[in-house]
Amino acid sequence: MKELVQKLRKYEIRIRKAITSQMQGDFHSVFKGTGLEFDDVRAYQYGDDVRSIDWNVSAKGHGTFVKTYREEKEQSVFLMLDVSASQTIGTGKQHKLDVGKEICGVLAISAAQQQSQIGIICISDQKEKYIKPAKGIEQAYTIIKSLHELQPKSTKTNLAAGIKLTLDIIKRRSIILLISDFIDVNYEKELQMLARRHDLIVIHLVDVRERKMPGMGIVPVLDKESGKTVWLNTSGEEFQKKYFAQYKENQDKVMRICQKYQANYLAIQANEDYVPQLVNLFRLRNKTTKRSA
C-alpha cells in the first residue's frame, strides 16, 4: 500500500511539473471548471437578457427580476470507475483496471491538493463501492486504499445503471471522470444525460488486442463476464473484419456523444505511459477554460 501511494504521488508530481513547464507557468488548476452557479436576483435593467428573468419571483407583483450567477469557486470532482471483468485484460504488465485505479489515485491526490471535493463510485452491473465526496489528502488516501482492496462482487457490466446511480447521487454540477472500456450496450441515453448535466471527462481504456489481434488460428476465447469459452477462428478474414468493425463502431459512438455535448474524450492504451496523455488533456481543458472566460 505504501509503495502504491508513493508511486501515485510520483506520477502526480510528474503531471504537475509537465503541465507547469509546458504552460510556461500559466497553470491554474487541472480541475478548473467553467460552470456558473445561481447567486441572487436583482431588478431587471434595460439590456438584460430576457432569458435570465426569474418568472417565479417576478410573478409576485413587485417588479421584474433577473437571476444573477457567479463562477463556481469550489469545484467538486467525482470519479466513476468501471470494475467489471472485461477491465481485467491487458497485454503488458498491467490490466486496464490497474491503469484505471492508478489514474483515480493520481486524480484524487491532485484534487485534494487543490482543495476540491473528491468522491468515487465503482460500478459493474451493480454498485461495488461508493465514497461520498469530501476534501483533504486523507480523503484521497481513503480512495486509494479502497481501490487497492476492492474485490468486485460481480463480473458483469451495466453502464446505464451505473450512470443512473451517479445522476441520482450527484445533483450539483460537478466534474465527472468516467473511466471504462465501454464494452457494453444500450448506455448511450444515460451517457448523454451525464454529459448534459455535468462537466464530463471520458477516459476510454483499451488494450492493444482490441485494435490489432494476431491471427492464431482456431483458439479458445474466454468471456470473463459470462464465464463461457467459445472457439474462434482468429485468422479468418470475416472474423477479423467483424471484430475490429465492432470495436471501432463502439469507440466512434462514445466519441460522437462527447463531441456533441462538449465532453472531453481520451483513449488510453493499458500498456502505454498515460501521464503525457493526461498532461495533454489538462492543457486542453485549461485552454478551453481561458477562451470561455
Buried (B, 14 or more C-beta within 10 A) or exposed (E): EEEBBEEBBEBBEBBBEBBEEEBEEEBEBBBBBBBEEEEEBEEBEEEBEEEEBBEEBBEEEEEBBBBBEEEBEEBBBBBBBBBBBBBBBBBEEBBBBBBBBBBBBBBBBBBBEBEBBBBBBBBBBBBBBBBEBBBEEEBBBBBBBBBEEBEBEBBBBBBBBBBBBBBEBBEEBBBBBBBBBBBBEEBBEBBBBBBEBBBBBBBBBBBBBBEEBEEEEEEEEEEBBEEEEEEBBBBBEEBBEEBBEEBEEBBEBBBEBBEEBEBBBBBBBBBEEBBEBBBBBBBEBBEBBEEEE
